Amino acid sequence: MANFQVPTKDTVSENNQAIFANLEKGLGFVPNLYATFAHNETALGDYLTLQNRKSTLKGKEKEIVNLVVSEVNGCAYCKAAHTALGKMNGFTEDQILEIRSGEVSFNDKFDALAKFVKDTTINRGKPAPASTEALLAAGYDNANLIDIVVLIGDKIITNYLHGITQVAVDFPAAVELDAVPA
């Protein structure tokens, strides 16, 4: 496998240096996966624009999508990052583990979302009609559906980037689901 070095602020373009400065100001550091986008002149800015776009989904709903897609794709980096973000959005560790499994017992609407996202991701954008019907019956509308699909695509981008580059995970590691006692 190719050796992907994580770019530093000193090694990226002036445009990416400005983005690094904003990330440092907002997050306290530049996550390695974000920094990896800076190997390209425009990819980091483009990705952040996509990630920060206005959405009909609330923070918890976004984290459900991020956690389920990252679990399905086996992305250690994104599972770790979104476990931390899930906690910041009010989920407990146990709830996060449940969400990652694609089933949510503590909220019916979140359950429909998690199941839809898992089905959509596993089946490459072709969920069973029952999954889509359950999502809509749970209270999501067509605008939400579009935002869910956009967010699935967003997370696939970072899952694949990490899968290819294997840059170091700079968030606390997420517990593996198979390590959780039943």
HELIX and SHEET records of a PDB file:
HELIX    1   1 LYS A    9  THR A   11  5                                   3    
HELIX    2   2 GLU A   14  LEU A   27  1                                  14    
HELIX    3   3 ASN A   32  PHE A   37  1                                   6    
HELIX    4   4 ALA A   43  GLN A   51  1                                   9    
HELIX    5   5 GLY A   59  VAL A   72  1                                  14    
HELIX    6   6 ALA A   76  MET A   88  1                                  13    
HELIX    7   7 GLU A   93  SER A  101  1                                   9    
HELIX    8   8 ASP A  108  ILE A  122  1                                  15    
HELIX    9   9 PRO A  129  ALA A  137  1                                   9    
HELIX   10  10 ASN A  142  THR A  165  1                                  24    
HELIX   11  11 LEU A  177  ALA A  179  5                                   3    
END                                                                             
